Amino acid sequence: MGELASKYTVSQAQILLRWALQKGYPILPKSTKQERVEANAKLFHFSIDDEDMKKLDALDVDAAIAWPAQPGNPLHWD
């Protein structure tokens, strides 16, 4: 992740937020620190190329973080 952040000269958080935007996921970034709120809003001056998107996609292990994996995971509609 650090190498992509360096490549695009943004933070690791911005890489993950931009990845989510490019995938079409809604994002609701938050922070209690003003500088992070501002950084989280600066996602439109760069885009992640296809090869790097594939690298980030490969990190997905289909782990549920905010809800149980099954049943009821909204990412797995039946």
C-alpha positions in Angstrom: 0.0 0.0 0.0 2.8 2.4 0.9 4.3 2.0 -2.6 1.1 3.0 -4.3 0.7 6.0 -1.9 4.3 7.1 -2.9 3.6 6.5 -6.6 0.5 8.8 -6.5 1.9 11.1 -3.8 -1.1 10.7 -1.6 -1.7 9.0 1.7 -2.6 5.3 2.1 -6.1 6.4 3.2 -6.5 8.4 0.0 -5.5 5.3 -2.0 -8.1 3.2 -0.3 -10.8 5.9 -0.6 -10.0 6.4 -4.3 -10.1 2.7 -4.9 -13.6 2.5 -3.4 -14.8 5.5 -5.5 -13.4 3.9 -8.7 -15.2 0.6 -7.8 -18.4 2.6 -7.4 -18.7 2.1 -3.6 -20.2 4.9 -1.6 -17.7 6.2 0.9 -18.3 8.1 4.2 -14.8 9.0 5.4 -14.6 10.6 8.8 -12.0 11.8 11.2 -11.7 14.0 14.3 -8.6 15.7 12.9 -9.2 18.6 10.5 -6.1 17.8 8.3 -7.4 14.3 7.7 -10.9 15.5 6.9 -9.3 17.8 4.3 -7.1 15.1 2.9 -10.0 12.6 2.7 -11.8 15.1 0.5 -8.9 15.4 -2.0 -9.6 12.3 -4.1 -10.4 13.8 -7.5 -7.0 15.0 -8.6 -5.7 11.5 -9.3 -7.0 8.2 -10.5 -5.5 4.7 -9.9 -4.5 3.0 -13.1 -5.9 -0.4 -14.0 -2.8 -2.4 -13.1 -2.7 -0.9 -9.6 -6.5 -1.4 -9.2 -5.9 -5.1 -9.8 -3.2 -5.1 -7.1 -5.6 -3.6 -4.7 -8.4 -5.9 -5.8 -6.1 -8.9 -5.0 -6.0 -7.8 -1.3 -9.7 -8.6 -0.9 -10.1 -11.7 1.2 -13.9 -11.4 1.4 -13.8 -10.7 5.1 -16.8 -9.2 6.7 -15.9 -6.2 8.9 -19.2 -4.4 9.7 -21.7 -7.3 9.4 -21.7 -11.1 9.5 -20.3 -12.8 6.4 -23.5 -14.9 5.9 -26.4 -14.6 6.0 -27.2 -11.0 5.7 -24.1 -9.6 4.1 -25.3 -6.9 1.6 -22.4 -7.7 -0.6 -23.8 -11.2 -1.3 -27.4 -10.8 -2.5 -29.1 -14.0 -3.3 
